[in-house]
Amino acid sequence: MRCRLCDSLSLTSVVDLGATPPCEKFLSAAELDLPEPTYPLHLRVCEECLLLQIPALITPEETFTEYAYFSSYSDSWVRHAKTFVEDAVLRLGLTGDSFVVEVASNDGYLLRNVVAAGVPCLGIEPSVNVGAAAREAGVPTLTAFLDEELAEKVRAEHGPADLVVANNVYAHIPDLRGFTHALRGLVADDGWISIEVHHALNLVRYGQFDTIYHEHFQYYTLLAAQRALAVAGLAVADVELLPTHGGSLRIWARPEAVAEPTERVAELLALEAAAGLHTVAGYTVLRTRAEEVRHDLLRFLLDERAAGRTVVGYGAPGKGNTLLNWCGIRPDLLAYTVDRNPYKHGKFTPGTRIPIHSPERIDEDRPDVVVVLPWNLETELTAQLRHIGQWGGRLVFPLPTVRVVDPVDTEVGTR
């Protein structure tokens, strides 16, 4: 394996999660008796540039041409996007004469706020189905993968972008250098790029191994992101720490000639260095923390089964499928899971083949325990599921430690 950022052949193993199917490849009933391809899921860190990465064993075309994830099904994520747009309009002085581009714009969850603000915009979304949903919502959307050629075409047709938004896409690109050059091709010489990405500091510190899956090709500290952006003449001008996805970075990048880094950039780099993430050795603790979560969750589920209690899941996110496969959890320990996205109803989780139903199934069956797979949405989902307390139901959040929570947000136990 060669580092996709610096071409080094010196990569050190961080955690090997075995071989799993792609996390968004949900199975229909007709596919249950067919072979299911699996691919190694082995995270390594480059000894030269410290980019965390997995081998590019599947292509973005295989994952995103028809995609199961619709951003608008998360209420908290929709609110997060609305707040971002409101703040960006004020911070950057965006008007009707500005131009905003979002890469991987999904179903228009963010750009619909840009449209409402009267700012011209364009979404670039490779998934046919979610892009169609965005256009139906009134968001101009181009169905395509961003590359340097497309960036040149968009710039020629619309002019340079005052703001390019790239939320939760910078990890999804195997051609990291080419994609970064494409971002530079979109943005004006005095423009801004806003990138949101899961922070590798939280990945390592809290053992968030379930954020590792095949469509996430790399994982960023601020230091690694700086080095990646520099290949296209971009520099980090500011950075924010966000609570989303278990802890994310919002990186504000600009062309090097106009980038003036704030104090927050130096402060965060110092924080990462203090955590040991500016050396290879600092990443090795992730393996131990992943194993601890697996063992604790399996003990809990086995105890619940022995006691005759019914356990189901809530949500069918990509991260949940990494968790289920790494832990070896199947319908004997998790009878089914539910999800708000109707695209997943009647299907089965990849690898573990757990049935997926609509959320109403929980009200019908009144299970004893609901394991929340999108644990990063704890506040939102605890509120949504508070009613299970009417029959004595409990919620379980598997990370960063296995926690049992009552339906009114009162912690009743930690294993």
C-alpha positions as CSV (number, residue, x, y, z in Angstrom):
1,M,0.0,0.0,0.0
2,R,1.2,3.5,-0.9
3,C,0.2,6.6,0.9
4,R,-2.4,8.5,-1.3
5,L,-1.1,11.8,-0.2
6,C,2.7,11.6,-0.2
7,D,3.3,8.2,-2.0
8,S,5.3,6.8,0.9
9,L,5.5,3.0,1.3
10,S,6.0,3.3,5.1
11,L,2.6,2.7,6.6
12,T,1.9,1.4,10.1
13,S,-1.1,-0.7,11.1
14,V,-3.5,1.1,13.5
15,V,-6.5,-1.3,13.7
16,D,-7.6,-4.2,11.6
17,L,-11.4,-4.7,11.6
18,G,-11.3,-7.8,9.4
19,A,-13.2,-8.1,6.2
20,T,-16.7,-6.6,5.9
21,P,-19.1,-5.7,3.1
22,P,-19.5,-2.1,2.0
23,C,-21.5,-0.4,4.8
24,E,-24.2,1.1,2.5
25,K,-24.9,-2.1,0.5
26,F,-28.1,-3.1,2.1
27,L,-29.6,-6.4,1.0
28,S,-33.0,-7.2,-0.3
29,A,-34.7,-10.5,0.7
30,A,-33.9,-11.9,-2.7
31,E,-30.1,-11.3,-2.1
32,L,-29.9,-13.2,1.2
33,D,-29.0,-16.5,-0.5
34,L,-26.5,-14.9,-2.8
35,P,-22.7,-14.5,-2.2
36,E,-21.9,-11.2,-0.5
37,P,-18.5,-9.6,-1.3
38,T,-16.4,-8.4,1.6
39,Y,-13.2,-6.3,1.6
40,P,-10.5,-5.8,4.2
41,L,-11.0,-2.9,6.6
42,H,-7.6,-2.2,7.8
43,L,-6.6,1.3,9.1
44,R,-3.0,2.4,8.7
45,V,-1.1,5.7,9.4
46,C,1.6,7.0,7.0
47,E,4.9,7.4,8.8
48,E,5.8,10.3,6.7
49,C,2.8,12.6,6.5
50,L,0.6,11.0,9.3
51,L,-2.5,10.6,7.1
52,L,-4.7,7.9,8.4
53,Q,-6.1,5.8,5.6
54,I,-7.5,2.5,4.4
55,P,-6.8,0.9,1.0
56,A,-9.1,2.1,-1.8
57,L,-10.8,-1.3,-2.5
58,I,-14.1,0.1,-3.7
59,T,-14.8,3.0,-6.0
60,P,-17.0,6.0,-5.2
61,E,-19.0,5.1,-8.3
62,E,-19.9,1.8,-6.6
63,T,-21.0,3.6,-3.4
64,F,-22.6,6.8,-4.5
65,T,-24.3,6.3,-7.8
66,E,-27.4,5.1,-6.0
67,Y,-27.1,6.1,-2.3
68,A,-29.1,5.1,0.7
69,Y,-28.3,8.1,2.9
70,F,-30.5,11.2,2.8
71,S,-29.2,14.0,5.0
72,S,-32.7,15.4,5.7
73,Y,-33.8,12.4,7.8
74,S,-31.6,13.8,10.7
75,D,-33.4,16.7,12.3
76,S,-30.2,17.8,14.2
77,W,-28.2,17.7,11.0
78,V,-30.7,19.8,9.2
79,R,-30.6,22.4,12.0
80,H,-26.8,22.3,11.9
81,A,-26.8,23.1,8.2
82,K,-29.3,25.9,8.6
83,T,-27.1,27.5,11.3
84,F,-24.0,27.2,9.2
85,V,-25.6,28.9,6.3
86,E,-26.9,31.8,8.4
87,D,-23.5,32.3,10.0
88,A,-21.6,32.0,6.6
89,V,-23.9,34.6,5.0
90,L,-23.0,37.1,7.8
91,R,-19.3,36.1,8.1
92,L,-18.5,36.3,4.3
93,G,-21.1,38.9,3.4
94,L,-22.8,36.7,0.8
95,T,-25.4,38.5,-1.3
96,G,-27.4,38.0,-4.5
97,D,-24.2,38.7,-6.4
98,S,-22.3,35.9,-4.7
99,F,-22.0,32.3,-5.8
100,V,-21.9,29.2,-3.5
101,V,-21.1,25.6,-4.5
102,E,-21.6,22.6,-2.3
103,V,-19.8,19.4,-3.2
104,A,-21.6,16.2,-2.2
105,S,-24.7,18.3,-1.7
106,N,-27.0,15.2,-1.0
107,D,-30.7,16.0,-1.0
108,G,-30.3,19.8,-0.8
109,Y,-30.5,19.8,3.0
110,L,-27.9,22.7,3.2
111,L,-28.3,24.6,-0.1
112,R,-32.0,25.0,0.3
113,N,-31.1,27.6,3.0
114,V,-28.7,29.3,0.6
115,V,-31.6,29.5,-1.9
116,A,-33.9,30.9,0.8
117,A,-31.2,33.6,1.5
118,G,-31.3,34.7,-2.2
119,V,-27.7,33.6,-2.9
120,P,-27.1,31.9,-6.2
121,C,-25.8,28.4,-5.7
122,L,-25.1,25.0,-7.3
123,G,-25.0,21.5,-5.8
124,I,-22.7,18.8,-7.1
125,E,-24.0,15.4,-6.1
126,P,-23.0,12.1,-7.7
127,S,-26.0,10.1,-6.4
128,V,-28.8,10.1,-8.9
129,N,-31.6,9.4,-6.4
130,V,-30.7,12.0,-3.7
131,G,-29.7,14.6,-6.4
132,A,-33.2,14.2,-7.8
133,A,-34.7,14.9,-4.4
134,A,-32.6,18.1,-4.2
135,R,-33.9,19.4,-7.5
136,E,-37.5,18.6,-6.5
137,A,-36.8,20.8,-3.4
138,G,-35.8,23.7,-5.7
139,V,-32.0,23.3,-5.3
140,P,-30.0,23.6,-8.6
141,T,-28.0,20.3,-8.6
142,L,-25.6,18.8,-11.0
143,T,-25.4,15.0,-11.0
144,A,-21.7,14.3,-11.2
145,F,-18.5,13.5,-9.4
146,L,-16.2,16.5,-8.8
147,D,-12.9,16.4,-10.6
148,E,-10.6,19.0,-12.1
149,E,-12.3,18.9,-15.5
150,L,-15.8,19.5,-13.9
151,A,-14.4,22.3,-11.7
152,E,-13.1,24.0,-14.8
153,K,-16.5,23.7,-16.5
154,V,-18.5,25.0,-13.5
155,R,-16.1,27.9,-13.2
156,A,-16.4,28.7,-16.9
157,E,-20.2,28.7,-16.7
158,H,-20.9,30.3,-13.4
159,G,-17.7,32.1,-12.5
160,P,-15.5,31.4,-9.4
161,A,-17.3,30.5,-6.1
162,D,-17.1,32.8,-3.2
163,L,-17.7,29.8,-0.9
164,V,-17.2,26.1,-1.6
165,V,-18.8,23.8,1.0
166,A,-17.5,20.3,1.3
167,N,-19.2,18.7,4.3
168,N,-18.3,15.1,5.1
169,V,-16.9,14.4,1.6
170,Y,-13.1,15.0,2.0
171,A,-12.8,11.6,3.6
172,H,-14.7,9.9,0.7
173,I,-12.2,10.6,-2.1
174,P,-9.5,8.1,-3.1
175,D,-7.9,10.6,-5.5
176,L,-7.2,13.0,-2.7
177,R,-4.7,15.2,-4.6
178,G,-6.9,15.5,-7.7
179,F,-10.0,16.3,-5.6
180,T,-8.1,19.0,-3.7
181,H,-7.0,20.6,-7.0
182,A,-10.6,20.5,-8.1
183,L,-11.7,22.4,-4.9
184,R,-9.0,25.1,-5.8
185,G,-10.4,25.2,-9.3
186,L,-13.9,26.1,-8.0
187,V,-13.0,28.8,-5.5
188,A,-12.2,32.4,-6.3
189,D,-8.7,33.7,-5.6
190,D,-10.1,35.6,-2.6
191,G,-12.8,33.0,-1.7
192,W,-13.3,30.5,1.0
193,I,-13.6,26.7,1.3
194,S,-15.5,25.2,4.3
195,I,-14.7,21.5,5.0
196,E,-16.3,19.5,7.7
197,V,-14.7,16.2,8.5
198,H,-14.6,13.8,11.5
199,H,-11.7,14.7,13.7
200,A,-9.1,11.9,14.1
201,L,-8.4,13.1,17.6
202,N,-11.8,11.9,18.7
203,L,-11.5,8.7,16.6
204,V,-8.4,7.8,18.6
205,R,-9.1,9.3,22.0
206,Y,-12.6,7.8,22.3
207,G,-12.1,4.6,20.3
208,Q,-14.7,5.6,17.6
209,F,-13.7,2.7,15.3
210,D,-17.2,2.6,13.8
211,T,-16.5,5.7,11.8
212,I,-14.1,3.5,9.8
213,Y,-15.7,2.0,6.7
214,H,-14.9,1.5,3.1
215,E,-16.3,4.7,1.7
216,H,-14.1,6.7,4.2
217,F,-10.7,6.4,2.6
218,Q,-8.9,8.8,4.9
219,Y,-9.2,10.3,8.4
220,Y,-7.9,13.7,9.4
221,T,-6.1,15.5,12.1
222,L,-5.8,19.2,11.4
223,L,-2.1,18.6,10.6
224,A,-2.9,16.0,8.0
225,A,-5.6,18.3,6.5
226,Q,-3.1,21.1,6.2
227,R,-0.7,18.9,4.3
228,A,-3.4,17.7,2.0
229,L,-4.7,21.2,1.2
230,A,-1.2,22.4,0.5
231,V,-0.8,20.2,-2.6
232,A,-3.2,22.6,-4.4
233,G,-2.0,25.8,-2.9
234,L,-4.6,26.1,-0.2
235,A,-4.0,26.9,3.4
236,V,-6.0,26.7,6.6
237,A,-7.2,30.1,7.7
238,D,-9.4,29.1,10.6
239,V,-10.7,26.0,12.3
240,E,-13.7,25.2,14.6
241,L,-14.4,22.1,16.7
242,L,-17.9,20.8,16.2
243,P,-19.9,18.2,18.2
244,T,-21.3,16.6,15.0
245,H,-20.5,12.9,14.2
246,G,-18.9,12.4,17.6
247,G,-16.5,15.4,17.1
248,S,-15.7,17.1,13.8
249,L,-13.5,19.8,12.4
250,R,-14.8,22.7,10.4
251,I,-11.8,23.8,8.4
252,W,-11.9,27.2,6.7
253,A,-9.4,27.1,3.9
254,R,-8.3,29.8,1.4
255,P,-5.8,30.2,-1.4
256,E,-2.4,30.6,0.2
257,A,-1.9,34.2,-1.0
258,V,-4.9,35.4,1.1
259,A,-4.9,33.0,4.0
260,E,-4.1,34.5,7.4
261,P,-4.4,31.8,10.0
262,T,-6.2,32.6,13.3
263,E,-4.8,31.7,16.7
264,R,-7.3,28.8,16.8
265,V,-5.2,27.0,14.1
266,A,-2.0,27.0,16.2
267,E,-4.0,26.1,19.3
268,L,-5.6,23.0,17.8
269,L,-2.3,21.9,16.3
270,A,-0.8,22.1,19.8
271,L,-3.7,20.1,21.2
272,E,-3.2,17.3,18.6
273,A,0.5,17.3,19.4
274,A,-0.1,17.0,23.1
275,A,-2.4,14.0,22.4
276,G,0.5,12.3,20.6
277,L,-1.0,12.5,17.2
278,H,1.9,14.2,15.6
279,T,3.8,10.9,15.9
280,V,3.0,7.4,14.7
281,A,3.0,5.9,18.3
282,G,0.0,8.1,19.3
283,Y,-2.4,6.1,17.1
284,T,-1.7,2.6,18.4
285,V,-4.2,2.9,21.4
286,L,-7.1,2.7,19.0
287,R,-6.9,-1.0,18.6
288,T,-7.2,-1.6,22.4
289,R,-10.1,0.8,22.7
290,A,-12.0,-0.9,19.8
291,E,-11.5,-4.3,21.4
292,E,-12.8,-3.0,24.8
293,V,-16.0,-1.7,23.2
294,R,-16.6,-5.0,21.3
295,H,-16.2,-7.1,24.5
296,D,-18.3,-4.9,26.7
297,L,-21.2,-4.7,24.1
298,L,-21.2,-8.4,23.6
299,R,-21.2,-9.1,27.3
300,F,-24.2,-6.8,27.7
301,L,-26.2,-8.4,24.8
302,L,-25.4,-11.9,26.0
303,D,-26.6,-11.0,29.5
304,E,-29.8,-9.5,28.1
305,R,-30.4,-12.6,26.0
306,A,-29.8,-14.9,29.0
307,A,-32.3,-12.9,31.0
308,G,-34.9,-13.4,28.2
309,R,-35.2,-9.7,27.3
310,T,-35.9,-8.4,23.8
311,V,-33.2,-6.2,22.2
312,V,-33.6,-4.3,19.0
313,G,-31.7,-1.5,17.3
314,Y,-32.5,2.1,16.2
315,G,-31.0,3.3,13.0
316,A,-29.1,1.7,10.2
317,P,-26.2,4.1,9.6
318,G,-22.9,3.2,7.9
319,K,-21.1,3.4,11.2
320,G,-23.6,1.0,12.7
321,N,-22.7,-1.6,10.1
322,T,-19.1,-1.4,11.0
323,L,-20.0,-1.9,14.6
324,L,-22.3,-4.9,14.0
325,N,-19.8,-6.6,11.8
326,W,-16.7,-6.0,14.0
327,C,-18.7,-7.3,17.0
328,G,-20.3,-10.2,15.2
329,I,-23.8,-9.2,16.2
330,R,-26.6,-10.9,14.3
331,P,-30.4,-11.4,14.8
332,D,-29.9,-13.7,17.7
333,L,-28.6,-10.7,19.7
334,L,-30.3,-7.9,17.9
335,A,-33.7,-9.0,16.6
336,Y,-34.0,-6.1,14.1
337,T,-33.3,-2.4,13.7
338,V,-35.5,0.5,12.5
339,D,-34.7,3.5,10.4
340,R,-36.6,6.7,9.4
341,N,-35.4,6.3,5.8
342,P,-38.0,4.3,3.8
343,Y,-35.3,3.3,1.3
344,K,-34.0,0.9,3.9
345,H,-37.3,-0.6,5.0
346,G,-37.7,-4.3,4.2
347,K,-33.9,-4.7,3.6
348,F,-31.2,-6.2,5.7
349,T,-27.9,-4.9,7.1
350,P,-24.8,-5.9,5.1
351,G,-22.9,-8.8,6.5
352,T,-24.9,-9.3,9.7
353,R,-28.3,-9.5,7.8
354,I,-30.4,-7.9,10.5
355,P,-33.9,-6.9,9.3
356,I,-34.7,-3.2,8.9
357,H,-38.2,-1.9,9.7
358,S,-39.9,1.5,10.1
359,P,-39.7,3.1,13.5
360,E,-43.3,2.3,14.2
361,R,-42.3,-1.4,14.7
362,I,-40.8,-0.4,18.1
363,D,-44.1,0.9,19.3
364,E,-45.8,-2.3,18.2
365,D,-43.4,-4.7,19.8
366,R,-42.4,-2.8,22.9
367,P,-38.9,-4.2,23.3
368,D,-37.0,-4.2,26.6
369,V,-33.9,-2.6,25.1
370,V,-33.2,-0.3,22.1
371,V,-29.5,-0.1,21.0
372,V,-29.0,3.3,19.3
373,L,-26.5,2.7,16.4
374,P,-26.1,6.4,15.5
375,W,-24.9,7.1,19.0
376,N,-23.6,10.5,18.0
377,L,-27.2,11.7,17.9
378,E,-27.8,10.9,21.5
379,T,-29.7,14.1,22.4
380,E,-32.0,14.0,19.4
381,L,-32.7,10.3,19.6
382,T,-33.2,10.2,23.4
383,A,-36.0,12.8,22.9
384,Q,-37.5,10.8,20.0
385,L,-37.5,7.6,21.9
386,R,-38.5,8.9,25.4
387,H,-41.8,7.2,25.1
388,I,-40.4,3.7,25.4
389,G,-40.2,4.4,29.2
390,Q,-44.0,3.9,29.2
391,W,-43.4,0.2,29.1
392,G,-40.0,0.2,31.0
393,G,-37.8,0.2,27.9
394,R,-34.2,1.3,28.1
395,L,-31.8,2.9,25.6
396,V,-28.2,1.7,25.1
397,F,-25.5,3.8,23.5
398,P,-22.5,1.7,22.5
399,L,-19.8,4.3,22.2
400,P,-17.6,5.7,23.6
401,T,-18.5,3.2,26.3
402,V,-21.5,1.0,26.6
403,R,-24.0,3.1,28.5
404,V,-27.6,2.2,29.5
405,V,-29.8,5.3,29.6
406,D,-33.4,5.7,30.8
407,P,-35.9,7.4,28.5
408,V,-35.7,10.8,30.3
409,D,-31.9,11.2,29.9
410,T,-31.0,9.8,33.3
411,E,-27.9,7.6,33.2
412,V,-28.7,4.3,35.1
413,G,-25.5,2.3,34.4
414,T,-22.2,2.2,32.7
415,R,-20.4,-1.1,31.8
